[in-house]
Amino acid sequence: MLPRLTADFWVRAYLARLAGHAIPAHLVARGDATAGAVIVKLATLDGAARAFQRSFDPMTGARLWMVLAEGPEAEVDAALARQRSRDPDLWIIEVEDRRGRHLLDEDGLAD
């Protein structure tokens, strides 16, 4: 079994991958460097947003990204604020892309 990546390492690698595709992103909240959970908010710059969190497929046990919240950006932000108030170790990354690109479906990003 391969060792799991720390949250800090994964976040830095993800931000670098986004930068390599010229997709603007920034860190909204820094969580626990070792084991904090990560949420990715995708703002499509039209007033809408989606927030993704890593989870496990109940059938296969594989890691996957699932939608935590979606809709008007203000509502997604409110949902993320509630999550952060319950979990101060939570990392939040905001991706801004009119085309809706987040790269979470690419190899290596579910690890």
QUISULWO-V850056 format. One record per pair of residues at least 24 apart in sequence whose ideal C-beta (glycine too) atoms are under 7 Angstrom apart, sorted by the first residue. I is the first residue (numbers start at 1). J is the second residue. Records with the same first field share a line. If there is no record, write none. Layout:
# QUISULWO-V850056
I: J, J
This chain:
# QUISULWO-V850056
5: 111
6: 33, 34
7: 31, 32, 33, 34, 35, 36, 38, 91
8: 33
10: 38
11: 38, 91, 93
14: 93, 109
17: 103
18: 95, 103
21: 101, 103
23: 95, 97, 101
24: 96
25: 93, 94, 95, 96
26: 94
27: 93
28: 92, 93, 94
29: 84, 90, 91, 92
30: 91
31: 89, 90, 91
32: 89
36: 89, 90, 91
37: 87, 90, 91
38: 91, 93
39: 68, 80, 83, 90, 91, 92
40: 93, 95, 102, 104
41: 76, 80, 92, 93, 94, 95
42: 95, 97, 100, 102
43: 73, 94, 96
44: 97, 98, 100
45: 96, 98
47: 72, 73
48: 72, 73
49: 73, 76
50: 76
51: 76, 79, 80
52: 104
54: 110
63: 110, 111
64: 110
65: 104, 110
